[in-house]
Amino acid sequence: MSTLVEATKAQLFIGNAWRHAGDGRTFEDFNPATGQKLADVADATRDDLNAAVAAARRAFDGGKWPTMAASRRAKIIYKMAQLISERSAEIAALEVRDNGKAIATAKGELGAIVDCFEFYAGAATKNYGETMPPPLPTYLASTVREPVGVVGAIVPWNFPLLLASWKVAPALATGCTIVLKPSSVTPLTAIALGEIALEAGLPEGVLNVVTGASDPIGAWLVEHADVDKIAFTGSTATGKSVAAAAAATLKRVTLELGGKSPSVVFDDADVDAAVAGALYGVYYNAGQCCEARSRILVQSAIFDRFVGSFSEKAARLRVGDPQDPQTQIGAITVRDQFEKIRSYCDVARTEGARALFGGEAAAMEGALASGMFWSPTAFEAQSTHRIAQEEVFGPVATFTRFSDEAEAIAIANASEYGLAASVWTTNLGRANRVARAIRSGSVAINTPYAVFPGVPFGGYKQSGYGRELGMETMRLYTETKSVLTYIGEKPMNPFGV
Ligand code: NAD
């Protein structure tokens, strides 16, 4: 483990063994904060992907993992949590180098990753079926929850290990086997998870990690006839193609996709708390969050005061060296994404949104000069403007005024997405009325925090389907089997022959 992907171990992890890509090819992985090369990572061929699926298939069909006592599986998953916890400083530093996020953010994620593995270690022994009232007096009827099979887990680059853990932990808890495909821009912590799995004693083939330079690996996984389920996190556009491709083999699919989530601030809110929370809600992880509350809707009476205070605090946010514990906003991870943020700021100006602050790259010095950093940015926009409708995925907020509760709800719901929302008010009735009326998978009242292990997370509308992090997630990695037993004294003879 000491190597933790320093370069030599940036290999494929298949059947509990490390191997180079079949044709020996690698791709280069860079630190987005400095432009410095981090590793040459194995670039899997289709045969490599097939080998990983075959290893997962063997571990499922004939292997001991799916049928092992749940308590034993739980101990191995718990061991993974412990190992991740012990190495959290090292893994967080690796994530920072690979992704460019601030170290404080990465450390928070490591805590959440450990919590996620611990939660699902506990869940493994609570994967209950049901007993039905007898359909006939001579019958017993019950259900058991059986693992769905081989899971293809496909994750994006914004929270690389965190989003992998949201899939790997429940898949392991239910007895599934897994092929994990990280994003090509942030593959290193997924590889580290292979090392953790090996050390925790996960049986051969239960977790496989396949890296590659381009998207076809994900598509091959989705097409593969021996994969039973795809758990995907990524953009809505890719999610649609995943759902369409998975239909060919009728795979089970869960999709965690994009968002354009609102913070709704009423004039009776604790304004200081709402400003602090809204600031975090949109700029956390440099805004590269699916659940970023990037649309800030503020009631007219407090609009100017709120925006003034928000702007003053945003100017004090520290954009800079991801390794510095004081940094609050690190690098933008992907070059295309950096350019997308720039072009959305241009679009906002062109369509008449009022620039409040930011709107430009943040200038850096020294080793960071060739990195990609964006200044916290805000526009006052109409809810119909593209900047207030489309996912920017960067540190860009829009402010929109509303007059009353009905208008706030209408604007909050005027989006193709429905992932998360925050509501800020001291009126308990209003808080809950609005929470009920907003069509999104999570609503956080008087807090920006919407994501915890044990609390289901996922989208309405085009933010996807299925939920991660909850107990109900266990259902999405299992099939229901009904078991019927005849207990009558006389043998049955339905045809009477
Ligand atoms: P992306 O959709 O481009 O890629 C996601 C993953 O899918 C990557 O591993 C990629 O290699 C793979 N992929 C690409 N094409 C594929 C295909 N045809 N078939 C199968 N796999 C394929 O997304 P991204 O740019 O890496 O991540 C940013 C997006 O992810 C944003 O839209 C963001 O909102 C979303 N996201 C959602 C959540 C959530 O929980 N809802 C969390 C984080 C990120």
Residues whose N, C-alpha, C, O or C-beta is under 5 A from the ligand:
A	BS01	NAD	I154 V155 P156 W157 K181 P182 S183 S184 S214 D215 G218 A219 V222 T233 G234 S235 T236 T238 S241 E256 L257 G258 G259 C290 S463
